[in-house]
Amino acid sequence: MMIDVPISQQDLDNWLKDVNLVAEISNSKATLIAWNAAGELSSMLSSDSAADSEIQAILCHLSGNHSAKTLPSATLSAATSSIATQSKVVPSNTTSTLSSNTFETSSDAQLAQEQLISPNESISVLPRLGHHQITTSLSVSELTELVRQSQLIIDTRQHSDWRSCSSIGSVICLSLAWPSGANFGFLCFYHHEAQGVDSKTLRLAKLISDSIQHRLGEILSQHSAAEALSRGAPSNIDTVDLQSFIDSFEEHIWMKNAAGIYTLCNRSVEKAWEMPRCEIVGKSDAELFGEDIADIFLEGDRLAIESGMPIIVAECLDGGETKNHLWLETLKLPTLNPHGEFVGVIGMTRNISKHKAVEEQLTLATNVFKNSVEGVVVTDRHGNITDVNGAFFEITGYVREELLGQNPRIFSSGRHDKTFFDKLWNALLANGKWNGEIWNRRKNGTIFPQNITISTIYDEVGDVRYFVAVFADISAQKENEAQLTHLAYFDPLTHLPNRMKFMMQLKQEVRQAKRLNLQLATVMIDVDLFKHINDSFGHSIGDEMLVELAKRLRSQVGDQDVLSRIGGDEFVALISGIDNSEDATVAIHQLRQVFEQPFIVSTGDHLRLTASMGVSLYPSDGADADTLLRNADAAMYRAKNDGRNNYAFYTESLTQQSFEHLKLQSALYGAIEQNALYLMYQPKLDLVSRKTVGFEALLRWHDPQLGLISPAVFIPVAEKIGLIHEIGLWVLETACRQGMRWLSEGKHFGRIAVNVAGQQLQRSSFVDDVKRVLAETGLPAKHLELEVTESVMMQNPDLAIRDLKLLGDLGIELSVDDFGTGYSSLNYLKKLPIHKLKIDQSFVRDIPFDTNNTAIAKAVIALGHALKLDIIAEGVETKEQADFLQQNQCDQAQGYLFSRPQLPEDLDAFLS
């Protein structure tokens, strides 16, 4: 109840009898619902036939549409004016009851049961209430007003706010009030069907409503009298008069009587309203402030009267400038006389700016606390949890109720020792704050990293009151860091350490080896001719093979060893725990075993690989990581130059060769300008007639400082530094000019053969370059032969087929040099527009005594003739070799048996 006055059990029993009687007469159900001191509605009593679910539905409806402080204006009318205009209460000192003979005559009962009322007809029902009566007259217009005020609802389906109460078809809802006008509750009669309650039920309900309200007045009067008696008479000793008392307050204090006329005010009001008391007292709000403002003030009065308790009716900003704004709060409370009757309203306005500022800070802090994406946990000074926010649940999985009173040690991951937490608490107590990373455990058991800041909250005297921890889940950040670290230090294809990671590990191993007096082996592994795999089968197949190779190599090194991929087809292994070079040799042989089995790729092909390996030993071949890797690389290149599919240890002489290589590279840049390059020519002869059929132009270099340098030395250097194209064009142009000189001298030489390097053939301009040289020199294409190695054509066979066909169409003869030494592909060989196959001198050597070489030579001759190609053998040095080749129908030959390479002026014997 809003006015906290107890209702006796006797009163409740009497009201229940009346409710049951009317419910029985009207074939309806009823409940009396009242407000309690907490401003909540509950059922005080109900008719015998009322169901709990029905009462609950009505309670839900009324709780959703009414409140203790803001009620509809219709309720105020029912609680005040309707008491005076609709009911005439005859004072009685006895309890009001309805009995089975309440209605005085049968005509009264009949009248009460009528369903229809004529316009403007007034109906009087005179029930007996002990020795007194309550007279209730309701006209049709009053009934209509009650329906409009939603006190009588014939069909709840027509009212959207009642549709949720599916068990209620029609309802009467009458508000009850104390004599002061404060809300007491509601008297509800209802039926589960529409049209179930009508005007007859409403009349009877009004009888009980008026009886209850009359009794409420008696209860309040008796309670007030008893309370006054218990308090005793006020003392007049040193009593301050009321005006002096209220003038001592800074707050604005005033009072209005029941008619809304101001009866007193204090000095603060006079100052704020800028008028003396004599101009305020005796006037209404409308006279002082105008009708619009008066309506606002009177609405506040109404709310205070209805609630029957002090309420805050307004908060507003006062002041013209923002910086001078003051927050003011107005409190209103109804005043009752000793009989519980409403006599007026007391108001007090106070400055709450400080409270408002604190409230805004608290609101802001609360919103930050609730909506922060970081988890927040608050503990008391003993470390027991007092609150957590929503993000805490999202991150950890714990809800607030599970954690209150718990200690944060329940989140411990076990990753941090006691020393860690001792340092944390020492820093927190000394500095008031600690920030760092902690691994904690979620509710589901998973461990995750946090970036956490713990702050100490002190009270007014400086003692610790709370600890507040704000943390962010940095799992994603840690994962990103790990991924970035992996990308920075590991090869994305094979997931082996990359060069940077390997060098870090190598330096660390060198430091340890130096400290423990151990030896290390650094093995550089370079896959031979891997570019042919990519060009022939595609990079995806090449990647498959590299991944498989990495797995195989990894399986051949120990757990303490390191394997890294430092380039496209380059790997390096760091072998530890060796005592001498023999141990390193054993490790190398284990690595070489991975190449013994073919690589089966996704296309189903069985492909084989070989590798060249170079080895450097610590400490004999280098005392630091950079030197060891550089020397292993140098040794690997020596193995590659020695024929590939081999390995070599680093030696000091190899380092000297590297210095000579640098000198050679520098000198080669100026070789053309200094006329240090020249051509020699080796004759090619028909093996049957022994007549000259052509010459092969062979490049030579004589440097003024370095002397005569072998083509096997400087041509790979030229290819490596990108000079081979320029040198190759010089060779082609020089050979063509020499051919033109011989033609002009009437000398017949057949064709001049010029070797073409791989980088030349791969250039898109190569065909045009050959056409240009022929045009500039004037040499007929029928006198030119181009020799291309098999491995060069296989690097990009489709491009080679296209360009060689264009050259063949010009009349140039094309031959395959070093056939059988490279990556042979008969499928492409039959497509190439070539004219000759050249048997490499490695196969000519030792024939006819070496059975393998003789077999190969025979096979190449047979294959060439089957493809309608001429066969020429190079490196023929003995008569036995020449006879064997002639007997096996080899077409042509060249070699020292016939002539060494000579200068043009020394070849007259072969030009006659």
BELZIKA-V761928 format. One line per field, one symbol per residue. phi: phi as a letter, one per 30 degrees, with the letter a starting at -180 (. if undefined). A space follows every 10 residues. Layout:
phi: ???
This chain:
phi: .dcdcdcddd dddddddddd dddddchbbb accbdcddic caddaadddd cedddddddd ddddcbbdcb cddededddb ddddccbccc ebccddbcbd ceddbddddd ddcdcbbdei dcccbcddbi cbbccbcbdd dddedddddi dbcdbdddbd dcdddddccb acbcdcbded jddclbcbcb bdcdidcbdd dddddddded dddddedddd dddddddddd didddcdhdd deddddddcd ddbabbdddi cdcaacddde dddhadedcc djccddddbj dddedddddd eddddddiad bccabbcbkd cedcdbdcbc cbbdccdeci cdblbcbbcb dceddddddd dddddddddd cddddbbcbd dcjddcabcd dddddcjdce ddceidcedd cecidcddde dddedddddd ciabblcbcb cdddjdcbdb cbbcbccccd cjddcbbbcc bbdceddddd ddddddddcb dddcideded dddddddddd dddddchccb bcccbbddhd ddddddcjdd dededddddd dddddccddd dbbbccaebc bbccccicca dddddddddd ddddcdcdcc cddjdcccbb bcbbbbcccd clcbdddddd dddddddddd ddjihabbdd bddddddddd dddddddddc ddddhdcacb bcdcbddddh cdclbcdcdb bbdecdidbd edcddedddd cicddddddd dddddddddd dddddiccbi bccbdcdddd ddddcdeddd eddddddidd ddccbccbdd dddddbdddd dddddddddd jddbbcchdj ccddbddded cddccbccdd dddddidcdd ddddddeddd ddddddcicd cbccidbbdd dddddddcid dbablddcad ebdedccedc cd
